[in-house]
Amino acid sequence: MFHQRTESAADAAGDLLDAYRPGGAFLASPSGVLVGGGAAAVAERLEDVAGLLAQGTADSPAGPVAIGAIPFDGTAPGRLVVPDSVRTAPPLSRSAQGARRQRPLPGPWGMDAVPEPADHVANVDRALKRLAAEEGGLAKIVLARSLRLSGPRPVDTGQLLSNLAWRDPAGYTFAVDLPAPGSEPRTLIGASPELLLAKRGARVVSNPLAGSAPRSADPSKDQHSAVALLGSAKDRHEHAVVADAVAEALRPYCRTLEVPEPELAKTATLWHLSTRITGELVDPDTPSALLAAALHPTPAVCGSPTAAAGEAIAGIEPFDRGFYTGAVGYTDARGDGEWVVSIRCADVAGERLDLFAGGGIVPGSDPDAELAETSVKLRTLLLALGVNQPLSAPVH
């Protein structure tokens, strides 16, 4: 039995961000900020969280809260923590930034790409050949690449988190503790644009993204890029595969489900095709963790069909994704919660960061364009670190 201390701050979102320390948990979304400290209980799988929360009490009428992450591989253990204490605040977008400035982290940074850019292009070509052969009914494969950075001293995760959060205070920013082989903290940190699932009572929302185009500093070019993306048959097909799969996964749980036409969504670096799917649950007590497990992994991060795409990824990608393209979020004892797809993120331990970026491969994809897309996606973390250099050529 445990008791979770909870505290609500009316206007201290920025203070909670400043107070984050490695080993804790930080989640910021358009609905608010949640910070956890300590570990009263720990689970490895989403299906175990409800039972864990039922064993404790909390100052909050919603009961205890669990915060954490699950990996891309649904059979691998996750890290879901019931903190000793939880502090909440309104969204960062309502908080005055004031003197809180983004500051680059000290370098220099050593960089190693896995695979090298030319090899990623070759991997995309391999995926296209498998799609053309329709192996296992394949319609889409999501391929990723990784970039390992090594700095001169342990990474200041607090400053990196602050840089990510203030760059987009209306987005989804997170830092959660991960299992570590040694004594030093290991952290999954990122700024995801993609909501896997939010659940409040009987209402459920999912906002899949698929199909993207780079932003431009030139307003005319930026608008042209957005319009071209919205009218792209290839990108709309890629997006439809994802949106349809999310809707089908939610439909058995919902009394009503609305799936509108895709719209444009933007981040600082990319335009995305976006569909905001909303539903009313048949049973309002359905836990958000159960719904997140039913959705994960979506075709946005794996491909379609899931089993065949996962097999293709395992045979082509030369690394273990770990918690990249998993999910990060929280759930309370009532089952309400919020989960985001863990993209635009880094796995941080000591002076090392492993960054990841991927893209959906469908018939008609261009290997060089896919490489360029991953380079743009890697810039979210690189710019937060203070690194600004092209990544289409080999890096060392």
Buried (B, 14 or more C-beta within 10 A) or exposed (E): EBEBBBBEBEEBBBBBBEBBEBBBBBBBBBEBBBBBBBBBBBBBBBEBBBEBBEEBEBBBEBBBBBBBBBBBBBEBEBBBBBBBBBBBBBBBEBBEEEEBEBEBBBEEBBBBBBBBBBBBBBBBEBBBEBBEEEEEEBBBBBBBBBBBBBBEEBBBBBBBBBBBBBBBBEBBBBBBBBEBEEEEBBBBBBBBBBBBBBBBEBEBBBBBBBBBBBBBEEEEEBEEBBEEBBEBEBBBBBBBBBBBBBBEBBEEBBEEBEBEEBEBBBBEBBBBBBBBBBBBBEEBEBBBBBBBBBBBBBBBBBBBBBEBBBBBBEEBBEBEBBBBBBBBBBBBBBBBBBBBBBBBBBBBBBBBBBBBBBBBBBBEBBBEEBBBBBBBBBBBBBBBBBBEEEBBEEBE
